[in-house]
Amino acid sequence: MMDTRIEATKNIRTRQDFIVFLNELLLEYRANGPEWENNNLENFLSALADCAEGIDGFYANTQPQMNAEEASWKIFADILMSARIYE
């Protein structure tokens, strides 16, 4: 399943693509959440921070043309913060 998710992220170009991806990830969690390595919020957020720190290495190994500094990190942070209280 992990390789499928990595491949799926290569096609994300728009906000709508990202929304579709998040909804698919949610469906995967609902079906297989207990099998995830980081299957609770604390572990997931900790891993998310570690992944953000190491994303350059990930890109070097999987998508060498990507530049992590081009991402809008503020938007990702705003999405995560908003999700805490969004109804």
N, C-alpha and C positions, 0 to 999 in steps of 0.2 A: 504493500500500500504506500510506503514512503516514497518509492521511486515514482509512483503515479502522481503524488502530490508535488514533487519537485518538478516533474514534467509539466504539470498543470499550471504552475506559477509562471512558466516561460511565456504563456499566452496572455498574461494580464497586462493590459495596456490602458484601460480606462477605469473609472470609478465603478461602473456597472460590472466590469469583469471582476473587480475586487470583491464587490458585494456577492456576486454569484459564487466566487471562490469561498468566501466566508460561510455562506449558507451550505455549501457542499461539505465544508469542514465541520460544521455543526451537525449535519446529518451523519457524518462519519463518527463523530464523538458519541452521538446518541446510539449508534449501532455498536461501536467498539471502544467506547471510552475507558472501560476498565482495563483494556489491553494497552492503552497508551502508557508510555514511560512516565509522563507528567500528567496524571489524570486528576489532579486537584488544582485549584486555583493558585495556591502558594507555589507548588512545584512548577506549574505552567508559567507563572510570571517570572520566577527565578530563571527558568530556562530561556524565556523570552529575552531577558536582560543579557544572558550569556550569549545567545544567538546574535543579538544586536552588536555586541562587542566583537564577535568573531566573524561577522558577515563578509568581511574582506577576504578571509581565507576560504570561506565557502564559495564565493564568486571565483576566486582564483582557481579552484578545483573543478568547478562545474560550468561557469559562464564567464570566461576570462574577459569578455568585452564589457561586462557590467562594472559600474562604478558606484559603490555604496554611498558616496557623498552626493550623488545626484538625487537621491530619494528625498522626499519632503518628510523629514523625521518629525517635524512639528505636527503635520497632519496625522501621522500614526499615533503620536502622543495624545492629540486631541480626541481621536477616536476612542482610544483606551480609557481616557479620563471620562469621556461622556458616557461610555457604556456602564460605568459604575452606577449611574443614576437614571439612565434612559428608561422610559416605560413603554 
